Amino acid sequence: MMSIIQYCLYPVILVVIALPLGKYIKKVMFGEKTILSRFLNPVEALIYRITGVDASEEMDWKNTF
């Protein structure tokens, strides 16, 4: 009986999580501010500084090291 409840509850939880996660991913892809931007932007800037990457430089598939 418990396994039936789990099989029914699992898709419901996935759908509930998918909707806000999809909205978050959309904001990230369009460069909009998100809840995590405040915390992750400094980490991203630090990684760019350490690796020597210029964040403002445009890059395509032909760029190499």
PDB file of N, CA, C and O in Angstrom:
ATOM      1  N   MET A   1       0.819  -1.196   0.000  1.00  0.00           N
ATOM      2  CA  MET A   1       0.000   0.000   0.000  1.00  0.00           C
ATOM      3  C   MET A   1       0.861   1.258   0.000  1.00  0.00           C
ATOM      4  O   MET A   1       0.553   2.235  -0.682  1.00  0.00           O
ATOM      5  N   MET A   2       1.937   1.219   0.768  1.00  0.00           N
ATOM      6  CA  MET A   2       2.811   2.383   0.867  1.00  0.00           C
ATOM      7  C   MET A   2       3.499   2.672  -0.470  1.00  0.00           C
ATOM      8  O   MET A   2       3.728   3.831  -0.816  1.00  0.00           O
ATOM      9  N   SER A   3       3.823   1.622  -1.212  1.00  0.00           N
ATOM     10  CA  SER A   3       4.494   1.834  -2.499  1.00  0.00           C
ATOM     11  C   SER A   3       3.552   2.498  -3.506  1.00  0.00           C
ATOM     12  O   SER A   3       4.006   3.274  -4.347  1.00  0.00           O
ATOM     13  N   ILE A   4       2.266   2.209  -3.437  1.00  0.00           N
ATOM     14  CA  ILE A   4       1.293   2.847  -4.330  1.00  0.00           C
ATOM     15  C   ILE A   4       1.225   4.343  -4.046  1.00  0.00           C
ATOM     16  O   ILE A   4       1.167   5.155  -4.969  1.00  0.00           O
ATOM     17  N   ILE A   5       1.233   4.698  -2.780  1.00  0.00           N
ATOM     18  CA  ILE A   5       1.224   6.119  -2.396  1.00  0.00           C
ATOM     19  C   ILE A   5       2.482   6.810  -2.903  1.00  0.00           C
ATOM     20  O   ILE A   5       2.420   7.933  -3.404  1.00  0.00           O
ATOM     21  N   GLN A   6       3.605   6.148  -2.776  1.00  0.00           N
ATOM     22  CA  GLN A   6       4.859   6.721  -3.254  1.00  0.00           C
ATOM     23  C   GLN A   6       4.853   6.900  -4.765  1.00  0.00           C
ATOM     24  O   GLN A   6       5.318   7.923  -5.267  1.00  0.00           O
ATOM     25  N   TYR A   7       4.332   5.921  -5.496  1.00  0.00           N
ATOM     26  CA  TYR A   7       4.253   6.027  -6.957  1.00  0.00           C
ATOM     27  C   TYR A   7       3.329   7.157  -7.383  1.00  0.00           C
ATOM     28  O   TYR A   7       3.581   7.788  -8.409  1.00  0.00           O
ATOM     29  N   CYS A   8       2.293   7.428  -6.650  1.00  0.00           N
ATOM     30  CA  CYS A   8       1.370   8.520  -6.977  1.00  0.00           C
ATOM     31  C   CYS A   8       1.922   9.871  -6.540  1.00  0.00           C
ATOM     32  O   CYS A   8       1.728  10.877  -7.223  1.00  0.00           O
ATOM     33  N   LEU A   9       2.601   9.890  -5.414  1.00  0.00           N
ATOM     34  CA  LEU A   9       3.110  11.147  -4.867  1.00  0.00           C
ATOM     35  C   LEU A   9       4.344  11.650  -5.624  1.00  0.00           C
ATOM     36  O   LEU A   9       4.537  12.859  -5.746  1.00  0.00           O
ATOM     37  N   TYR A  10       5.163  10.755  -6.122  1.00  0.00           N
ATOM     38  CA  TYR A  10       6.401  11.133  -6.805  1.00  0.00           C
ATOM     39  C   TYR A  10       6.161  12.024  -8.032  1.00  0.00           C
ATOM     40  O   TYR A  10       6.814  13.062  -8.142  1.00  0.00           O
ATOM     41  N   PRO A  11       5.265  11.677  -8.953  1.00  0.00           N
ATOM     42  CA  PRO A  11       5.019  12.576 -10.098  1.00  0.00           C
ATOM     43  C   PRO A  11       4.445  13.932  -9.679  1.00  0.00           C
ATOM     44  O   PRO A  11       4.749  14.955 -10.293  1.00  0.00           O
ATOM     45  N   VAL A  12       3.629  13.935  -8.648  1.00  0.00           N
ATOM     46  CA  VAL A  12       3.062  15.190  -8.156  1.00  0.00           C
ATOM     47  C   VAL A  12       4.181  16.100  -7.644  1.00  0.00           C
ATOM     48  O   VAL A  12       4.198  17.293  -7.944  1.00  0.00           O
ATOM     49  N   ILE A  13       5.100  15.546  -6.885  1.00  0.00           N
ATOM     50  CA  ILE A  13       6.230  16.328  -6.367  1.00  0.00           C
ATOM     51  C   ILE A  13       7.096  16.826  -7.514  1.00  0.00           C
ATOM     52  O   ILE A  13       7.553  17.969  -7.482  1.00  0.00           O
ATOM     53  N   LEU A  14       7.332  16.005  -8.520  1.00  0.00           N
ATOM     54  CA  LEU A  14       8.134  16.432  -9.670  1.00  0.00           C
ATOM     55  C   LEU A  14       7.490  17.607 -10.401  1.00  0.00           C
ATOM     56  O   LEU A  14       8.181  18.550 -10.788  1.00  0.00           O
ATOM     57  N   VAL A  15       6.196  17.557 -10.588  1.00  0.00           N
ATOM     58  CA  VAL A  15       5.499  18.652 -11.274  1.00  0.00           C
ATOM     59  C   VAL A  15       5.546  19.918 -10.439  1.00  0.00           C
ATOM     60  O   VAL A  15       5.768  21.004 -10.974  1.00  0.00           O
ATOM     61  N   VAL A  16       5.342  19.794  -9.148  1.00  0.00           N
ATOM     62  CA  VAL A  16       5.378  20.962  -8.258  1.00  0.00           C
ATOM     63  C   VAL A  16       6.758  21.603  -8.255  1.00  0.00           C
ATOM     64  O   VAL A  16       6.866  22.828  -8.220  1.00  0.00           O
ATOM     65  N   ILE A  17       7.799  20.810  -8.290  1.00  0.00           N
ATOM     66  CA  ILE A  17       9.169  21.336  -8.307  1.00  0.00           C
ATOM     67  C   ILE A  17       9.531  21.874  -9.698  1.00  0.00           C
ATOM     68  O   ILE A  17      10.275  22.849  -9.806  1.00  0.00           O
ATOM     69  N   ALA A  18       9.016  21.254 -10.748  1.00  0.00           N
ATOM     70  CA  ALA A  18       9.389  21.634 -12.113  1.00  0.00           C
ATOM     71  C   ALA A  18       8.932  23.041 -12.478  1.00  0.00           C
ATOM     72  O   ALA A  18       9.640  23.751 -13.191  1.00  0.00           O
ATOM     73  N   LEU A  19       7.783  23.446 -12.010  1.00  0.00           N
ATOM     74  CA  LEU A  19       7.271  24.767 -12.375  1.00  0.00           C
ATOM     75  C   LEU A  19       8.155  25.909 -11.861  1.00  0.00           C
ATOM     76  O   LEU A  19       8.550  26.750 -12.669  1.00  0.00           O
ATOM     77  N   PRO A  20       8.487  25.989 -10.570  1.00  0.00           N
ATOM     78  CA  PRO A  20       9.377  27.068 -10.134  1.00  0.00           C
ATOM     79  C   PRO A  20      10.804  26.930 -10.678  1.00  0.00           C
ATOM     80  O   PRO A  20      11.468  27.932 -10.941  1.00  0.00           O
ATOM     81  N   LEU A  21      11.270  25.693 -10.845  1.00  0.00           N
ATOM     82  CA  LEU A  21      12.610  25.488 -11.393  1.00  0.00           C
ATOM     83  C   LEU A  21      12.673  25.962 -12.841  1.00  0.00           C
ATOM     84  O   LEU A  21      13.675  26.547 -13.254  1.00  0.00           O
ATOM     85  N   GLY A  22      11.622  25.719 -13.615  1.00  0.00           N
ATOM     86  CA  GLY A  22      11.572  26.199 -14.993  1.00  0.00           C
ATOM     87  C   GLY A  22      11.583  27.712 -15.072  1.00  0.00           C
ATOM     88  O   GLY A  22      12.251  28.282 -15.934  1.00  0.00           O
ATOM     89  N   LYS A  23      10.848  28.373 -14.181  1.00  0.00           N
ATOM     90  CA  LYS A  23      10.845  29.840 -14.146  1.00  0.00           C
ATOM     91  C   LYS A  23      12.227  30.377 -13.781  1.00  0.00           C
ATOM     92  O   LYS A  23      12.678  31.377 -14.340  1.00  0.00           O
ATOM     93  N   TYR A  24      12.899  29.706 -12.835  1.00  0.00           N
ATOM     94  CA  TYR A  24      14.243  30.116 -12.444  1.00  0.00           C
ATOM     95  C   TYR A  24      15.221  29.977 -13.606  1.00  0.00           C
ATOM     96  O   TYR A  24      16.015  30.883 -13.860  1.00  0.00           O
ATOM     97  N   ILE A  25      15.171  28.855 -14.309  1.00  0.00           N
ATOM     98  CA  ILE A  25      16.079  28.622 -15.437  1.00  0.00           C
ATOM     99  C   ILE A  25      15.828  29.644 -16.543  1.00  0.00           C
ATOM    100  O   ILE A  25      16.776  30.111 -17.175  1.00  0.00           O
ATOM    101  N   LYS A  26      14.571  29.997 -16.784  1.00  0.00           N
ATOM    102  CA  LYS A  26      14.244  31.007 -17.786  1.00  0.00           C
ATOM    103  C   LYS A  26      14.880  32.348 -17.430  1.00  0.00           C
ATOM    104  O   LYS A  26      15.441  33.021 -18.294  1.00  0.00           O
ATOM    105  N   LYS A  27      14.793  32.735 -16.162  1.00  0.00           N
ATOM    106  CA  LYS A  27      15.401  33.995 -15.725  1.00  0.00           C
ATOM    107  C   LYS A  27      16.917  33.967 -15.899  1.00  0.00           C
ATOM    108  O   LYS A  27      17.516  34.955 -16.325  1.00  0.00           O
ATOM    109  N   VAL A  28      17.527  32.851 -15.575  1.00  0.00           N
ATOM    110  CA  VAL A  28      18.984  32.728 -15.709  1.00  0.00           C
ATOM    111  C   VAL A  28      19.389  32.837 -17.175  1.00  0.00           C
ATOM    112  O   VAL A  28      20.363  33.519 -17.494  1.00  0.00           O
ATOM    113  N   MET A  29      18.668  32.184 -18.057  1.00  0.00           N
ATOM    114  CA  MET A  29      19.010  32.184 -19.483  1.00  0.00           C
ATOM    115  C   MET A  29      18.835  33.559 -20.122  1.00  0.00           C
ATOM    116  O   MET A  29      19.550  33.894 -21.066  1.00  0.00           O
ATOM    117  N   PHE A  30      17.897  34.357 -19.622  1.00  0.00           N
ATOM    118  CA  PHE A  30      17.689  35.693 -20.166  1.00  0.00           C
ATOM    119  C   PHE A  30      18.487  36.759 -19.428  1.00  0.00           C
ATOM    120  O   PHE A  30      18.371  37.943 -19.745  1.00  0.00           O
ATOM    121  N   GLY A  31      19.294  36.359 -18.449  1.00  0.00           N
ATOM    122  CA  GLY A  31      20.161  37.289 -17.738  1.00  0.00           C
ATOM    123  C   GLY A  31      19.445  38.157 -16.719  1.00  0.00           C
ATOM    124  O   GLY A  31      19.969  39.197 -16.321  1.00  0.00           O
ATOM    125  N   GLU A  32      18.283  37.759 -16.298  1.00  0.00           N
ATOM    126  CA  GLU A  32      17.544  38.514 -15.295  1.00  0.00           C
ATOM    127  C   GLU A  32      18.057  38.163 -13.902  1.00  0.00           C
ATOM    128  O   GLU A  32      18.683  37.122 -13.703  1.00  0.00           O
ATOM    129  N   LYS A  33      17.781  39.050 -12.938  1.00  0.00           N
ATOM    130  CA  LYS A  33      18.195  38.786 -11.562  1.00  0.00           C
ATOM    131  C   LYS A  33      17.312  37.709 -10.952  1.00  0.00           C
ATOM    132  O   LYS A  33      16.110  37.641 -11.209  1.00  0.00           O
ATOM    133  N   THR A  34      17.939  36.874 -10.141  1.00  0.00           N
ATOM    134  CA  THR A  34      17.227  35.806  -9.449  1.00  0.00           C
ATOM    135  C   THR A  34      17.516  35.903  -7.956  1.00  0.00           C
ATOM    136  O   THR A  34      18.283  36.752  -7.504  1.00  0.00           O
ATOM    137  N   ILE A  35      16.890  35.024  -7.216  1.00  0.00           N
ATOM    138  CA  ILE A  35      17.116  34.999  -5.766  1.00  0.00           C
ATOM    139  C   ILE A  35      18.577  34.656  -5.452  1.00  0.00           C
ATOM    140  O   ILE A  35      19.156  35.203  -4.513  1.00  0.00           O
ATOM    141  N   LEU A  36      19.161  33.763  -6.225  1.00  0.00           N
ATOM    142  CA  LEU A  36      20.526  33.317  -5.963  1.00  0.00           C
ATOM    143  C   LEU A  36      21.591  34.231  -6.559  1.00  0.00           C
ATOM    144  O   LEU A  36      22.775  34.059  -6.268  1.00  0.00           O
ATOM    145  N   SER A  37      21.200  35.201  -7.388  1.00  0.00           N
ATOM    146  CA  SER A  37      22.178  36.088  -8.020  1.00  0.00           C
ATOM    147  C   SER A  37      23.028  36.820  -6.990  1.00  0.00           C
ATOM    148  O   SER A  37      24.230  37.002  -7.186  1.00  0.00           O
ATOM    149  N   ARG A  38      22.420  37.227  -5.922  1.00  0.00           N
ATOM    150  CA  ARG A  38      23.118  37.972  -4.881  1.00  0.00           C
ATOM    151  C   ARG A  38      24.304  37.178  -4.319  1.00  0.00           C
ATOM    152  O   ARG A  38      25.341  37.748  -3.982  1.00  0.00           O
ATOM    153  N   PHE A  39      24.134  35.866  -4.226  1.00  0.00           N
ATOM    154  CA  PHE A  39      25.171  35.024  -3.627  1.00  0.00           C
ATOM    155  C   PHE A  39      26.109  34.420  -4.661  1.00  0.00           C
ATOM    156  O   PHE A  39      27.296  34.234  -4.393  1.00  0.00           O
ATOM    157  N   LEU A  40      25.582  34.111  -5.842  1.00  0.00           N
ATOM    158  CA  LEU A  40      26.399  33.411  -6.828  1.00  0.00           C
ATOM    159  C   LEU A  40      27.205  34.347  -7.730  1.00  0.00           C
ATOM    160  O   LEU A  40      28.235  33.928  -8.258  1.00  0.00           O
ATOM    161  N   ASN A  41      26.780  35.593  -7.926  1.00  0.00           N
ATOM    162  CA  ASN A  41      27.537  36.517  -8.773  1.00  0.00           C
ATOM    163  C   ASN A  41      28.950  36.772  -8.250  1.00  0.00           C
ATOM    164  O   ASN A  41      29.887  36.772  -9.048  1.00  0.00           O
ATOM    165  N   PRO A  42      29.148  36.991  -6.938  1.00  0.00           N
ATOM    166  CA  PRO A  42      30.526  37.136  -6.451  1.00  0.00           C
ATOM    167  C   PRO A  42      31.377  35.881  -6.649  1.00  0.00           C
ATOM    168  O   PRO A  42      32.570  35.978  -6.934  1.00  0.00           O
ATOM    169  N   VAL A  43      30.773  34.719  -6.499  1.00  0.00           N
ATOM    170  CA  VAL A  43      31.502  33.460  -6.708  1.00  0.00           C
ATOM    171  C   VAL A  43      31.898  33.339  -8.178  1.00  0.00           C
ATOM    172  O   VAL A  43      33.020  32.946  -8.497  1.00  0.00           O
ATOM    173  N   GLU A  44      30.973  33.677  -9.065  1.00  0.00           N
ATOM    174  CA  GLU A  44      31.256  33.621 -10.500  1.00  0.00           C
ATOM    175  C   GLU A  44      32.372  34.600 -10.870  1.00  0.00           C
ATOM    176  O   GLU A  44      33.271  34.263 -11.641  1.00  0.00           O
ATOM    177  N   ALA A  45      32.309  35.820 -10.313  1.00  0.00           N
ATOM    178  CA  ALA A  45      33.350  36.815 -10.593  1.00  0.00           C
ATOM    179  C   ALA A  45      34.710  36.342 -10.094  1.00  0.00           C
ATOM    180  O   ALA A  45      35.725  36.573 -10.751  1.00  0.00           O
ATOM    181  N   LEU A  46      34.739  35.695  -8.957  1.00  0.00           N
ATOM    182  CA  LEU A  46      35.996  35.168  -8.421  1.00  0.00           C
ATOM    183  C   LEU A  46      36.565  34.080  -9.330  1.00  0.00           C
ATOM    184  O   LEU A  46      37.765  34.057  -9.603  1.00  0.00           O
ATOM    185  N   ILE A  47      35.709  33.192  -9.790  1.00  0.00           N
ATOM    186  CA  ILE A  47      36.170  32.130 -10.699  1.00  0.00           C
ATOM    187  C   ILE A  47      36.694  32.733 -11.993  1.00  0.00           C
ATOM    188  O   ILE A  47      37.720  32.288 -12.507  1.00  0.00           O
ATOM    189  N   TYR A  48      36.004  33.745 -12.533  1.00  0.00           N
ATOM    190  CA  TYR A  48      36.488  34.423 -13.741  1.00  0.00           C
ATOM    191  C   TYR A  48      37.849  35.061 -13.508  1.00  0.00           C
ATOM    192  O   TYR A  48      38.731  34.981 -14.363  1.00  0.00           O
ATOM    193  N   ARG A  49      38.021  35.694 -12.353  1.00  0.00           N
ATOM    194  CA  ARG A  49      39.294  36.361 -12.050  1.00  0.00           C
ATOM    195  C   ARG A  49      40.424  35.340 -11.934  1.00  0.00           C
ATOM    196  O   ARG A  49      41.523  35.566 -12.441  1.00  0.00           O
ATOM    197  N   ILE A  50      40.156  34.232 -11.274  1.00  0.00           N
ATOM    198  CA  ILE A  50      41.180  33.194 -11.086  1.00  0.00           C
ATOM    199  C   ILE A  50      41.580  32.575 -12.423  1.00  0.00           C
ATOM    200  O   ILE A  50      42.762  32.333 -12.670  1.00  0.00           O
ATOM    201  N   THR A  51      40.597  32.321 -13.282  1.00  0.00           N
ATOM    202  CA  THR A  51      40.887  31.668 -14.555  1.00  0.00           C
ATOM    203  C   THR A  51      41.276  32.639 -15.666  1.00  0.00           C
ATOM    204  O   THR A  51      41.700  32.208 -16.738  1.00  0.00           O
ATOM    205  N   GLY A  52      41.139  33.942 -15.426  1.00  0.00           N
ATOM    206  CA  GLY A  52      41.532  34.930 -16.423  1.00  0.00           C
ATOM    207  C   GLY A  52      40.532  35.128 -17.540  1.00  0.00           C
ATOM    208  O   GLY A  52      40.906  35.522 -18.644  1.00  0.00           O
ATOM    209  N   VAL A  53      39.276  34.861 -17.272  1.00  0.00           N
ATOM    210  CA  VAL A  53      38.224  35.004 -18.280  1.00  0.00           C
ATOM    211  C   VAL A  53      37.639  36.407 -18.210  1.00  0.00           C
ATOM    212  O   VAL A  53      37.353  36.913 -17.125  1.00  0.00           O
ATOM    213  N   ASP A  54      37.461  37.037 -19.377  1.00  0.00           N
ATOM    214  CA  ASP A  54      36.811  38.345 -19.449  1.00  0.00           C
ATOM    215  C   ASP A  54      35.318  38.116 -19.685  1.00  0.00           C
ATOM    216  O   ASP A  54      34.924  37.644 -20.752  1.00  0.00           O
ATOM    217  N   ALA A  55      34.490  38.447 -18.700  1.00  0.00           N
ATOM    218  CA  ALA A  55      33.056  38.170 -18.776  1.00  0.00           C
ATOM    219  C   ALA A  55      32.362  39.015 -19.835  1.00  0.00           C
ATOM    220  O   ALA A  55      31.310  38.623 -20.340  1.00  0.00           O
ATOM    221  N   SER A  56      32.922  40.153 -20.176  1.00  0.00           N
ATOM    222  CA  SER A  56      32.270  41.031 -21.152  1.00  0.00           C
ATOM    223  C   SER A  56      32.622  40.659 -22.594  1.00  0.00           C
ATOM    224  O   SER A  56      32.018  41.180 -23.531  1.00  0.00           O
ATOM    225  N   GLU A  57      33.587  39.768 -22.776  1.00  0.00           N
ATOM    226  CA  GLU A  57      34.015  39.382 -24.116  1.00  0.00           C
ATOM    227  C   GLU A  57      33.050  38.369 -24.724  1.00  0.00           C
ATOM    228  O   GLU A  57      32.689  37.380 -24.086  1.00  0.00           O
ATOM    229  N   GLU A  58      32.639  38.626 -25.960  1.00  0.00           N
ATOM    230  CA  GLU A  58      31.754  37.706 -26.670  1.00  0.00           C
ATOM    231  C   GLU A  58      32.553  36.468 -27.093  1.00  0.00           C
ATOM    232  O   GLU A  58      33.717  36.571 -27.480  1.00  0.00           O
ATOM    233  N   MET A  59      31.904  35.289 -27.013  1.00  0.00           N
ATOM    234  CA  MET A  59      32.601  34.051 -27.364  1.00  0.00           C
ATOM    235  C   MET A  59      31.708  33.190 -28.231  1.00  0.00           C
ATOM    236  O   MET A  59      30.504  33.091 -27.997  1.00  0.00           O
ATOM    237  N   ASP A  60      32.303  32.568 -29.231  1.00  0.00           N
ATOM    238  CA  ASP A  60      31.552  31.633 -30.064  1.00  0.00           C
ATOM    239  C   ASP A  60      32.307  30.316 -30.114  1.00  0.00           C
ATOM    240  O   ASP A  60      33.302  30.135 -29.413  1.00  0.00           O
ATOM    241  N   TRP A  61      31.842  29.418 -30.928  1.00  0.00           N
ATOM    242  CA  TRP A  61      32.411  28.078 -30.945  1.00  0.00           C
ATOM    243  C   TRP A  61      33.803  28.014 -31.554  1.00  0.00           C
ATOM    244  O   TRP A  61      34.500  27.012 -31.393  1.00  0.00           O
ATOM    245  N   LYS A  62      34.225  29.081 -32.261  1.00  0.00           N
ATOM    246  CA  LYS A  62      35.537  29.064 -32.908  1.00  0.00           C
ATOM    247  C   LYS A  62      36.653  29.548 -31.988  1.00  0.00           C
ATOM    248  O   LYS A  62      37.824  29.348 -32.308  1.00  0.00           O
ATOM    249  N   ASN A  63      36.336  30.173 -30.866  1.00  0.00           N
ATOM    250  CA  ASN A  63      37.360  30.653 -29.936  1.00  0.00           C
ATOM    251  C   ASN A  63      38.076  29.478 -29.292  1.00  0.00           C
ATOM    252  O   ASN A  63      37.454  28.492 -28.897  1.00  0.00           O
ATOM    253  N   THR A  64      39.380  29.597 -29.194  1.00  0.00           N
ATOM    254  CA  THR A  64      40.184  28.564 -28.560  1.00  0.00           C
ATOM    255  C   THR A  64      41.076  29.212 -27.523  1.00  0.00           C
ATOM    256  O   THR A  64      41.118  30.435 -27.390  1.00  0.00           O
ATOM    257  N   PHE A  65      41.779  28.383 -26.801  1.00  0.00           N
ATOM    258  CA  PHE A  65      42.679  28.889 -25.774  1.00  0.00           C
ATOM    259  C   PHE A  65      43.836  29.478 -26.479  1.00  0.00           C
ATOM    260  O   PHE A  65      44.757  29.984 -25.837  1.00  0.00           O
TER     261      PHE A  65
END
